[in-house]
Amino acid sequence: MKSLISPKSLILMLIAILNTNLYAQLPKETPEQKTERMKWWTDARFGMFIHWGSYAQAARHEWVKKYERITNEQYQKYFDLFNPDMFNPSEWAKMSKEAGMKYAVITTKHHEGFCMFDSKYTDYKVTNTPYSKDIIKEWVEAFRAEGLKVGFYYSLIDWHHPDYTIDRNHPQSAKTSDEYAILNKGRDMNKYRKYLKNQISELLTNYGKIDIIWLDYSFPSGEHGKGHDDWDSENLLKMVRELQPGIIVNDRLDLKDKEGGWDFTTPEQYKVSKWPEINGKRIPWETCQTFSGSWGYYRDEATWKSEKQLLGLLIESVSKGGNLLLNVGPTARGNFDFRAQDRLEDMGKWMKFNSRSVYGCTQAPDKFPKPDNCLLTYNPESNRLYVHLLDYPMGRLTLKGFGGKVRYAQFLHDASEIKFGKPRYNVTYQESLKDKDIILMLPVVKPDTEIPVIELFLSNE
């Protein structure tokens, strides 16, 4: 039987496979080395996400191009008019820092394909708009000046690039495979993959030390999706780690089963029920959340979360060993929506006095049961436990199972002592208290803070 592949072709294929496998070997590190590399991020617990692009002018969701099936020609007006004349990254950085955030991640390119940095590989970039300046350069300098760690979001998806093949998430998505074949005639993902790598190389070369990179996102399941082969994820990630050895990488390259293929998992827009695990082992995680229902600026979106909801989201994330990356979608003029500013200010007021229950904290040891309507966080270095009172009790708080484990208690916001109490009784009723329980005596009036925090100094066992 005659071979369908010539010997020469077979040799070339084998060489290509070998070269790819050799190149795609990701750096190895021990669990201890990974923990040390990620320690600043784990301790920080709270960061800012910024979704900003030309879609801010439409002001009706960052996916507006997809949702309304807008063509490149129709979408061009947003590029032609982009001029955020009020953009002041120093103000953004100060607001982020005052809110208690320790790091920030900004969209360098979202799915629309518009680049917020000065790339030499495209004309579809901010420096060719009326604004004309490199926004990413300005942003990085301002946030670093405030002592914040900086991260880049880069969309693997691109609805503008002529070689990016149309898939089910594309604005011009089709209904049948035959229609996709017609739409994708002449498009070449090899060229797009090269473009993708070139741009990420620019971002990780031209702006100094980058602490985090968010590559977003893979959707391999089902028809007309994209996964690691479409991005050449292993080689892409190897390049990332070579250019920025200490960088922290999210988990959206479709390399979850590859050692070294990701650093943290990213539950989006929901609260986890427990600390995420893989094969029974807890993993680093960060939930990314919006103030409202949109990532980009959405003028008419009204489902904004309250101060208490946002604080609860932060505290609950830390109480399960995770981080919160809270998103702001700036307006087309370059400022933060007044509602976002209000929420950031509120969170900052709380964090000013209660951040000790967030920074460096994690899930409480199992020997401390969570009281009703409370959340617990724990700092293993200081050996202090923090009780967050989501609903303020009527004068007393019973901590079941805490007996003999606490030597002192105080409110965190003002360091005022909280005394231990005894069981109540009257002429008809005697309250019982088990040896393993303690009672904290609280003032009748709730302290002037949205969620009061009790700091427990634990006994050295």
C-alpha positions as CSV (number, residue, x, y, z in Angstrom):
1,M,0.0,0.0,0.0
2,K,1.5,3.4,-1.0
3,S,2.0,5.9,1.8
4,L,-0.1,9.0,1.6
5,I,2.7,11.1,3.1
6,S,6.1,11.4,1.5
7,P,9.3,10.6,3.6
8,K,10.4,14.2,3.3
9,S,7.0,15.5,4.6
10,L,7.0,13.0,7.4
11,I,10.5,14.1,8.5
12,L,9.5,17.8,8.4
13,M,6.4,17.0,10.5
14,L,8.4,15.1,13.1
15,I,10.9,18.0,13.3
16,A,8.1,20.5,13.8
17,I,6.5,18.4,16.5
18,L,9.8,18.0,18.3
19,N,10.6,21.7,18.1
20,T,7.1,22.6,19.4
21,N,7.4,20.2,22.3
22,L,10.8,21.4,23.3
23,Y,9.8,25.0,23.1
24,A,6.6,24.5,25.0
25,Q,8.2,23.1,28.1
26,L,7.0,25.5,30.8
27,P,9.2,26.5,33.7
28,K,9.1,24.2,36.7
29,E,8.9,25.4,40.3
30,T,8.1,23.7,43.6
31,P,4.9,24.4,45.5
32,E,7.0,26.5,48.0
33,Q,8.5,28.6,45.2
34,K,5.0,29.3,43.8
35,T,3.7,30.3,47.2
36,E,6.6,32.7,47.6
37,R,6.2,34.1,44.1
38,M,2.5,34.8,44.7
39,K,2.8,35.9,48.4
40,W,2.3,39.6,47.7
41,W,-0.9,38.9,45.7
42,T,-2.2,36.5,48.4
43,D,-1.5,39.1,51.1
44,A,-3.0,42.0,49.1
45,R,-6.5,40.3,48.8
46,F,-8.1,43.4,47.1
47,G,-7.5,44.8,43.6
48,M,-9.1,47.0,40.9
49,F,-10.1,45.8,37.5
50,I,-10.5,48.4,34.8
51,H,-12.4,47.7,31.6
52,W,-11.9,50.6,29.2
53,G,-12.0,50.9,25.5
54,S,-13.8,52.6,22.6
55,Y,-17.0,50.8,23.7
56,A,-17.2,53.4,26.5
57,Q,-18.6,55.8,23.9
58,A,-21.5,53.4,23.1
59,A,-22.0,53.2,26.8
60,R,-24.2,50.1,26.6
61,H,-21.9,47.2,27.5
62,E,-18.4,46.2,26.4
63,W,-19.9,43.4,24.3
64,V,-22.1,45.9,22.4
65,K,-20.4,45.1,19.1
66,K,-21.4,41.4,19.5
67,Y,-24.8,42.0,21.0
68,E,-25.9,44.4,18.3
69,R,-23.9,42.5,15.5
70,I,-22.1,45.7,14.5
71,T,-19.7,45.5,11.6
72,N,-16.2,47.0,11.6
73,E,-17.3,49.8,9.3
74,Q,-20.2,50.7,11.6
75,Y,-18.0,50.5,14.7
76,Q,-15.3,52.7,13.2
77,K,-17.0,55.9,14.5
78,Y,-15.9,55.0,18.0
79,F,-12.3,54.9,17.0
80,D,-12.5,58.1,15.0
81,L,-14.0,60.0,18.0
82,F,-12.1,58.5,20.9
83,N,-10.7,61.4,23.0
84,P,-10.9,60.9,26.8
85,D,-9.9,64.5,27.5
86,M,-10.5,64.2,31.3
87,F,-8.3,61.1,31.7
88,N,-6.1,61.6,34.8
89,P,-4.5,58.3,35.8
90,S,-3.1,59.8,39.0
91,E,-6.6,60.4,40.2
92,W,-7.6,56.9,39.4
93,A,-4.5,55.6,41.3
94,K,-5.3,57.7,44.3
95,M,-8.9,56.5,44.4
96,S,-7.8,52.9,44.1
97,K,-5.3,53.2,46.9
98,E,-7.7,55.1,49.1
99,A,-10.3,52.3,48.6
100,G,-7.8,49.9,50.1
101,M,-6.8,48.2,46.8
102,K,-3.2,46.9,46.5
103,Y,-3.0,46.2,42.8
104,A,-4.8,46.9,39.5
105,V,-5.4,45.3,36.2
106,I,-6.3,47.3,33.1
107,T,-7.6,46.2,29.6
108,T,-4.9,46.8,27.1
109,K,-7.1,45.3,24.4
110,H,-10.6,43.9,24.8
111,H,-12.6,41.7,22.4
112,E,-13.3,44.7,20.1
113,G,-9.6,44.6,19.2
114,F,-8.9,48.3,19.9
115,C,-5.5,48.7,21.5
116,M,-5.0,51.1,24.4
117,F,-1.3,51.1,23.9
118,D,1.1,52.1,21.1
119,S,1.7,48.8,19.2
120,K,3.8,48.7,16.1
121,Y,1.7,45.7,14.8
122,T,-1.6,47.5,14.2
123,D,-3.0,50.9,13.2
124,Y,-6.1,50.2,15.4
125,K,-4.6,51.8,18.5
126,V,-5.1,54.7,20.8
127,T,-2.2,56.7,19.4
128,N,-4.0,57.0,16.1
129,T,-7.2,58.4,17.7
130,P,-7.7,62.1,18.5
131,Y,-6.4,61.4,22.0
132,S,-3.0,60.3,20.4
133,K,-1.2,59.3,23.6
134,D,-0.3,55.9,24.9
135,I,-2.9,55.4,27.7
136,I,-1.2,52.3,29.1
137,K,2.1,54.1,29.5
138,E,0.4,56.9,31.4
139,W,-1.6,54.5,33.5
140,V,1.4,52.3,34.5
141,E,3.4,55.3,35.6
142,A,0.6,56.7,37.7
143,F,-0.3,53.5,39.5
144,R,3.3,52.6,40.2
145,A,3.8,56.1,41.7
146,E,1.1,55.2,44.3
147,G,2.9,52.0,45.2
148,L,0.3,49.7,43.5
149,K,1.2,46.6,41.6
150,V,0.2,46.7,38.0
151,G,-1.3,44.1,35.7
152,F,-2.5,43.8,32.1
153,Y,-5.6,42.3,30.7
154,Y,-5.2,41.2,27.0
155,S,-8.0,39.7,25.0
156,L,-7.2,36.5,23.1
157,I,-10.4,37.2,21.2
158,D,-10.3,39.9,18.5
159,W,-13.4,41.1,16.6
160,H,-11.4,43.5,14.4
161,H,-8.4,41.6,13.2
162,P,-8.8,40.4,9.6
163,D,-7.2,37.0,10.2
164,Y,-9.1,36.2,13.4
165,T,-11.5,33.4,12.3
166,I,-15.1,34.1,13.0
167,D,-16.5,31.9,15.8
168,R,-19.7,31.6,17.8
169,N,-18.7,34.7,20.0
170,H,-17.9,36.9,17.0
171,P,-20.3,39.7,16.0
172,Q,-20.7,38.1,12.6
173,S,-21.3,34.6,13.9
174,A,-23.2,32.3,11.6
175,K,-25.8,29.5,12.0
176,T,-24.2,26.7,10.0
177,S,-20.8,25.2,9.3
178,D,-21.1,26.1,5.6
179,E,-21.7,29.7,6.5
180,Y,-18.7,29.8,8.8
181,A,-16.6,28.3,6.0
182,I,-17.6,31.1,3.6
183,L,-17.1,33.8,6.2
184,N,-13.6,32.5,7.2
185,K,-12.3,32.1,3.6
186,G,-9.0,33.9,3.4
187,R,-8.6,34.3,7.2
188,D,-5.5,32.8,8.7
189,M,-5.2,32.1,12.4
190,N,-1.5,31.5,12.0
191,K,-1.1,35.1,11.2
192,Y,-3.3,36.1,14.1
193,R,-1.3,33.9,16.5
194,K,1.8,35.7,15.5
195,Y,0.1,39.0,16.0
196,L,-1.1,37.9,19.4
197,K,2.4,36.9,20.5
198,N,4.0,40.0,19.1
199,Q,1.6,42.3,21.0
200,I,1.9,40.4,24.3
201,S,5.7,40.6,23.9
202,E,5.4,44.4,23.5
203,L,3.3,44.7,26.6
204,L,5.8,42.6,28.6
205,T,8.8,44.4,27.2
206,N,8.0,48.1,26.9
207,Y,6.5,48.9,30.3
208,G,8.9,47.6,32.9
209,K,8.0,45.0,35.5
210,I,4.4,43.7,35.1
211,D,3.0,41.9,38.1
212,I,-0.1,40.1,36.6
213,I,-1.3,39.2,33.2
214,W,-4.9,38.3,32.5
215,L,-5.3,36.5,29.1
216,D,-9.0,36.2,28.3
217,Y,-10.4,33.8,27.2
218,S,-10.8,30.2,25.8
219,F,-14.1,28.6,25.0
220,P,-13.2,25.2,23.5
221,S,-16.3,23.2,24.3
222,G,-19.1,22.9,21.6
223,E,-19.0,24.0,18.0
224,H,-17.1,26.9,16.6
225,G,-15.2,27.7,19.8
226,K,-11.5,28.3,20.5
227,G,-9.0,26.6,22.9
228,H,-5.3,26.2,23.5
229,D,-4.5,25.1,20.0
230,D,-6.0,28.3,18.6
231,W,-3.8,30.5,20.7
232,D,-0.8,28.1,20.8
233,S,-1.2,28.6,24.5
234,E,1.8,26.6,25.7
235,N,4.3,28.5,23.6
236,L,2.5,31.8,24.4
237,L,2.8,31.1,28.1
238,K,6.4,30.1,27.9
239,M,7.2,33.4,26.2
240,V,5.3,35.2,29.0
241,R,7.2,33.5,31.7
242,E,10.5,34.1,30.0
243,L,9.9,37.8,29.5
244,Q,8.5,38.3,33.0
245,P,9.7,35.4,35.3
246,G,7.9,36.6,38.4
247,I,4.5,37.4,36.7
248,I,1.2,35.9,38.0
249,V,-1.0,34.4,35.3
250,N,-4.7,33.7,35.2
251,D,-6.3,30.4,34.1
252,R,-8.0,31.2,30.8
253,L,-5.5,29.8,28.3
254,D,-7.2,26.4,28.4
255,L,-4.1,24.9,30.1
256,K,-5.8,23.9,33.4
257,D,-4.5,20.3,33.1
258,K,-0.9,21.5,32.3
259,E,1.7,21.9,35.1
260,G,2.7,25.5,35.3
261,G,-0.2,26.4,32.9
262,W,-1.8,28.8,35.3
263,D,-1.4,30.4,38.7
264,F,-4.9,31.2,40.0
265,T,-8.5,30.4,39.0
266,T,-11.1,33.1,38.2
267,P,-14.7,32.6,39.2
268,E,-16.5,35.5,37.5
269,Q,-19.5,37.3,38.8
270,Y,-20.4,34.8,41.5
271,K,-19.5,33.9,45.1
272,V,-17.9,30.5,45.6
273,S,-19.6,28.2,48.1
274,K,-16.2,27.1,49.5
275,W,-12.5,27.5,48.9
276,P,-12.0,26.1,45.3
277,E,-10.2,22.8,45.1
278,I,-8.6,20.5,42.4
279,N,-8.2,16.9,43.4
280,G,-9.0,17.8,47.0
281,K,-6.3,20.4,47.2
282,R,-7.1,24.1,47.7
283,I,-5.9,26.4,44.9
284,P,-5.3,30.1,44.6
285,W,-8.4,32.0,43.5
286,E,-9.7,35.4,42.8
287,T,-13.3,36.4,42.0
288,C,-13.7,39.3,39.5
289,Q,-16.8,41.3,40.1
290,T,-18.6,44.4,38.8
291,F,-20.2,47.2,40.7
292,S,-23.2,46.7,38.4
293,G,-24.1,44.3,35.5
294,S,-21.5,45.5,33.0
295,W,-17.7,45.6,32.9
296,G,-17.5,48.5,30.5
297,Y,-19.2,51.8,31.1
298,Y,-23.0,51.4,30.8
299,R,-24.8,54.6,31.2
300,D,-28.3,53.2,31.8
301,E,-27.5,50.1,33.8
302,A,-29.0,50.4,37.2
303,T,-28.3,47.2,39.2
304,W,-25.5,48.7,41.3
305,K,-24.5,46.8,44.4
306,S,-24.7,48.6,47.8
307,E,-21.8,49.4,50.1
308,K,-22.7,46.5,52.4
309,Q,-23.0,44.0,49.5
310,L,-19.5,45.0,48.2
311,L,-17.9,44.8,51.6
312,G,-19.6,41.5,52.2
313,L,-18.2,40.3,48.9
314,L,-14.7,41.3,49.9
315,I,-14.9,39.8,53.3
316,E,-16.5,36.6,52.2
317,S,-13.8,36.1,49.5
318,V,-11.0,36.5,52.1
319,S,-12.9,34.2,54.5
320,K,-12.6,31.4,51.9
321,G,-9.0,32.1,51.1
322,G,-9.5,34.2,48.0
323,N,-9.1,37.7,46.5
324,L,-11.5,40.2,45.1
325,L,-10.8,42.1,41.8
326,L,-13.5,44.8,41.7
327,N,-14.2,46.4,38.3
328,V,-14.6,50.0,37.3
329,G,-15.7,51.0,33.7
330,P,-14.5,54.5,33.0
331,T,-16.5,56.9,30.8
332,A,-15.5,57.9,27.3
333,R,-14.2,61.2,28.8
334,G,-11.8,59.3,31.0
335,N,-13.3,59.6,34.5
336,F,-15.0,57.2,36.9
337,D,-18.8,57.2,37.0
338,F,-20.1,59.0,40.1
339,R,-21.6,55.8,41.4
340,A,-18.3,54.0,41.2
341,Q,-16.6,56.9,43.0
342,D,-19.2,56.8,45.7
343,R,-18.7,53.0,46.2
344,L,-14.9,53.3,46.2
345,E,-15.1,56.1,48.8
346,D,-17.4,54.0,51.0
347,M,-15.1,51.0,50.8
348,G,-12.2,53.2,51.6
349,K,-13.8,54.5,54.8
350,W,-14.3,51.0,56.0
351,M,-10.9,49.7,54.9
352,K,-9.1,52.6,56.6
353,F,-10.1,51.1,60.0
354,N,-10.7,47.5,59.2
355,S,-8.1,46.5,56.6
356,R,-6.2,44.4,59.2
357,S,-9.0,41.9,58.9
358,V,-8.3,41.6,55.1
359,Y,-4.6,42.0,54.3
360,G,-2.6,38.9,54.9
361,C,-5.8,37.1,56.1
362,T,-7.3,33.8,54.9
363,Q,-9.9,31.2,55.9
364,A,-10.2,30.6,59.7
365,P,-9.0,27.3,61.0
366,D,-11.8,24.6,61.2
367,K,-11.7,24.7,65.0
368,F,-13.4,28.1,65.0
369,P,-17.1,27.6,63.9
370,K,-18.7,30.6,62.2
371,P,-21.3,32.3,64.3
372,D,-24.7,33.1,62.7
373,N,-24.8,36.2,60.5
374,C,-21.0,36.5,60.7
375,L,-17.9,35.9,58.6
376,L,-14.5,34.9,59.9
377,T,-11.1,35.8,58.6
378,Y,-7.7,34.8,60.2
379,N,-4.2,36.1,60.1
380,P,-1.8,33.2,60.6
381,E,1.2,35.5,61.2
382,S,-0.4,37.5,64.0
383,N,-2.6,34.6,65.2
384,R,-5.6,36.9,65.3
385,L,-9.2,36.0,64.3
386,Y,-11.7,38.6,63.0
387,V,-15.4,38.3,63.4
388,H,-17.3,40.4,60.9
389,L,-20.8,41.3,62.1
390,L,-23.0,41.3,59.0
391,D,-26.1,41.7,61.2
392,Y,-25.4,43.5,64.5
393,P,-26.4,41.5,67.6
394,M,-28.5,42.7,70.5
395,G,-25.9,43.3,73.1
396,R,-24.3,39.9,73.2
397,L,-22.5,37.5,70.9
398,T,-22.0,33.8,71.8
399,L,-19.0,32.2,70.2
400,K,-19.6,28.5,70.3
401,G,-16.5,26.4,70.6
402,F,-14.2,29.3,71.3
403,G,-13.8,28.6,75.0
404,G,-10.2,28.7,76.2
405,K,-9.0,29.9,72.8
406,V,-9.4,33.7,73.2
407,R,-7.4,35.8,75.6
408,Y,-8.6,39.3,74.6
409,A,-11.3,40.9,72.4
410,Q,-11.7,44.4,70.9
411,F,-13.5,46.2,68.2
412,L,-11.1,46.7,65.3
413,H,-12.2,50.2,64.2
414,D,-11.3,51.8,67.5
415,A,-9.4,49.2,69.6
416,S,-12.0,49.4,72.4
417,E,-12.1,46.4,74.7
418,I,-15.0,44.0,74.5
419,K,-15.6,42.2,77.8
420,F,-16.5,38.6,78.3
421,G,-19.9,38.0,79.8
422,K,-21.8,35.4,81.8
423,P,-25.0,33.5,81.1
424,R,-28.2,35.5,81.6
425,Y,-30.9,34.5,84.1
426,N,-34.1,35.8,85.7
427,V,-36.8,34.5,88.0
428,T,-38.0,31.9,85.4
429,Y,-35.1,31.2,83.1
430,Q,-31.5,30.3,83.4
431,E,-29.3,30.5,80.3
432,S,-26.8,27.7,80.0
433,L,-23.2,28.0,78.7
434,K,-21.0,25.2,77.7
435,D,-17.4,25.2,78.7
436,K,-16.4,25.5,75.0
437,D,-18.4,28.7,74.5
438,I,-17.8,32.3,75.3
439,I,-20.0,35.4,75.4
440,L,-18.9,38.8,74.2
441,M,-20.7,41.8,75.7
442,L,-21.4,44.4,72.9
443,P,-22.8,47.9,73.2
444,V,-26.5,48.3,72.4
445,V,-25.8,50.9,69.7
446,K,-24.1,49.6,66.6
447,P,-20.7,51.3,66.0
448,D,-20.6,53.8,63.2
449,T,-19.2,51.4,60.6
450,E,-21.2,49.5,57.9
451,I,-19.9,46.1,59.1
452,P,-18.3,46.1,62.6
453,V,-15.3,43.8,63.1
454,I,-14.3,42.2,66.4
455,E,-10.6,41.3,66.7
456,L,-9.8,38.3,68.8
457,F,-6.4,37.8,70.2
458,L,-6.0,34.0,70.3
459,S,-4.4,32.0,73.1
460,N,-1.1,30.4,72.3
461,E,-1.9,26.7,72.4
